[in-house]
Amino acid sequence: MARLLSLVQLVSIEFHAACNLAAAHDACPTARADRYAGVVKDRTLDDDTIVDLAARLAQDYGFRGLFCWHAYNEPLVQMGRMFGLMGRISAEVPDARYLLWTNGTLLPEDCRSFSRFSNIQVSDYGGADSPRPERLQALRAACPQVVVKPGVLDGRCEWTPTLKPLRCTKPLVELLVDVYGNVLLCCFDWRGQASPGNLFRDGLEACMARWEEMLPEIVAWPVSGRAPALCQRCPFRASRMSTFDKHARHRAHVWMAQQEAAHG
């Protein structure tokens, strides 16, 4: 089977689980006691594991998109560690690119180091939880693409299942690995109920083999009965893909068209 990870725009590695706004956002999974209810929690990701993971995904599985540091954490809580990991990954994967998703409240005065990101997404939650304007200005001076959007808490913690016939392209936008090494199909499965596996327990090869089996069933129109039960009833399924890497998005559309032609 072709390595399908070349179709994915983002690989996000939750290198820590903390968020400085967790106490203020009770509608965010970060503050939930059942945040990791469906997954293994024996070990947390260490730096060597993260660097090896990123290198293998690029070199062995064909990932060409952007590496990210978010799930339901705030990456800048461990800013120094994040930049250290980026340096180590780039030494192994010279053409590695990075995207930062942040609430912007922990931006430093000097943002020149953020030039290492190709894309920065800032979720502005407003009021006291807004980033400081002068630091956003410094960020824009450092990075060629900074997008500031209102922060939205969308009800993903408590949702009503739906059987509406849809496909879901979210696994073609992002692949997540949580702080415990669990591979996740997308950010809406924050409990890990449809996880393809755990890096420490199952190994990367088994996790990716399972992910490659699941992907065609999830993006089929409509979502296949062989897809995870969670995906079949998720109300957040999205037929249209967000665009963070236009080349990966184009490859994904070509692949979906080939899948549809092959299966009638």
N, C-alpha and C positions, 0 to 999 in steps of 0.2 A: 504494500500500500504506500502511496505517496505520502510524504510527511506533510500533514495538514496544518501544522503550526505556521507554515509560511502564509496562510490565509488570515491569520489573527493579527490584529493591530497592536494590542497591548498585552504584556505579561506583567502583572502586578504582584509584587512580593511584599507581604505584610511583615516587615522585618522587626516590628515591635507592635504592641497592641494598644498603646496609650493614646488618648486624645485630650487635649487641654480644655475642650468644650463639652466633654462627656456629661458632666453634671448638669449642664444647662440644657441638654437636648435629650429629654426622656423618650422621644420618639425615634431615637437612633439606636440601632442594634448594639453599639458599643456599651451602653449602660445596662443591657439586658443580662439577667442571670443565665439565660439559656442561649447566649451568644454562640457558643460552640457545642450546642446540645447533641448534634448528630455526628461528631467527629472524634478522632483520637486526640488526646491531649497529654501524651507521655513526655514529649520533648519539644523544646522551642528551637526555632531556627538560629543557628550560630553563623558567624560571618563566613567561615570556610564553606559551609553547606550552601549558603546563598550564592557565593561566587561560583562554585562548581555547578550549581543549578543553572545559573544564567549562561555560563559558558556552554554547557551541554545542550541547552535549549537552542542556542544559536548555531553551534557547530554540528550537533548530531540530529537535530529535529527541524532545522531550517527556519527558525524564527528570525524575522527581519524587521519586526516592528519596534516599538518603544518599550523599554523597561520602566516600570513605575514602582512606587513605594507605598501605595495606599490600599486599604480595604475599608475598614471602619476606624482606622487610626489617623493621627495627624503626623505625617512624616517628620515635620520640623521639631517635634519633641526630642528627637535624636538626630539633629541636623549634622553634627560632626561625623557620626557613624554613617549616615546616609552618604555623605560625600566621600568618605573613606571606601565604602563599598563600590561606589561608582568608579573610583580610581582603580580599584583592583579588578573590577569587571572589564573596564576598558583596556587594561593591560592584557587580558585574555581574549577579548573581542574588540579589536581596534575600531571597528565601525559601529559599535554599540551606540544607540541613541536613547534618550531618557525623557520622560514626561513626569512632571510634578503636579499632584493634585493636593491642594492645601486650603485651609481656611484663612491663611494669610496673617493671622494675628501674631505669629512668632517670627515674622520676617525681621532680619537684622537691619541696622542702619546701612551697612555696606553690603550690597547685593551682587557685587561683581562675580562672585563664585557661581551664581545662578545662571551665568552664561553657558554652563555645561548642559543645560536643559534645552531641548528643541522646542518644547511646548510646556507652558505652565497654565493650569486651570485653577482659578481662585474662586472658592465658594464664599460669598459675602453674606453672613447671616444677620447683618444689620445691627444698629445700635452699638452697645458696648462690645459686641462680637464682630465688628467690622475691622478689617485691616486698616492701619494708619495710611492716609493718603500719600504722605511723603515717601513711605516705604514701598507702596505700589508704584510710585513714580520711579524710584530707584530700581525696582524689579523690571519695569518696562525698559529702562535704559540698558539693562543687562541681557535680557532675553528677547529674541526676535518675535516671539509669539506668546503674549500673555492675554488670557481671556478671563474676565471677571464676570461672574454670573451670580444672581441671588441664590443663596443657599436654600434648598427645599427639603423639608422632611416630609416624605410622600406617603406615609402609611404602610411601608413595607413590613413593619413589625407585626401588624395585625391586618391580614387581608382575607377577603372572601374568595374562595376558589371559583374558577369559571371553566366551563367546558366549551367556550366559544372557539370555533375552529380557526386556529392561527398557526403560523410557523414562528420560530424564534431565532433571530440572528445574533442574540447577545453573546453566545459562545464564540462567534466569529469576531467580535469586537475585543473581548477580554478573556484572558485565562488568569485566574487568581490562585495564589498559594498563601494560605493563612499562616499565622505566626507559629502554629504547631506542625506545619508541613503538609497540611491537607490541601489537595488540589480541588478547586471549586470551579464550577461551570460559569458562574457569573456572580455579580455582587448581590443579586436578590436572594440567592441561596445562602444567607448569612449563617444558618445553622449547619450547613454542610450536609443536608439530607440527601442530595444527589451527587455527592462527591465521588469522583472516579478512584480515589484512594489516597493513601498517606505516604509521603516520601520515605519516612523512616521505617514504617511497617512493611510497605509493599515494594518500595523502590521506584525510581523514576520511570523505568521502562514499562513496568506493569501499569502505572498510573496513566502514562501517555497512550498505551495500547487500548486501555479501557476508554479514555477520552476520545480516541479516534473512532472507536466503535459507536459511541454515543452521539457524536456530532451529526452524522447524516440523519439520524432519527429525530433530532431536535429541530434541525433547520428544514426538514421536509414540510411540504404543504399538504394538509395541516400537520402539526406535530404528530409523529408516529405513535402508535400504541406500544411500541417497543422502547420509547423514550422513558426516562425516569418519570415516575408518577407525579412528582412535584412539578416537572416541566409541563406535563399534560394539562394541569389545572391552574398554572400560574397566571394571574391577571396582568402581570408586567411583561408578558411576551411582546417582543418588538419585531415586526416584519422588516422595518427599515433600519439600516445600520448607521450608527454615528460615524463620523469621519475624523479620525486622528492620524491615520496613515492611508493616504489615497491609493497607494500602490497595492497594499495588502487588501484594501476594500475592493479594488478592481479584481484582484485574483480571486477573492471570495465570491464575487458575483459571477465570474466565469465558471468557477467550480459548481456553484448552485445551478446554473443553467445546464451544465453537463449532467448533473445528478438528475435533474428533472427530465432531460431528454432520454437518459438511460432507463428511467423507471416509468416513463409514460406520464 
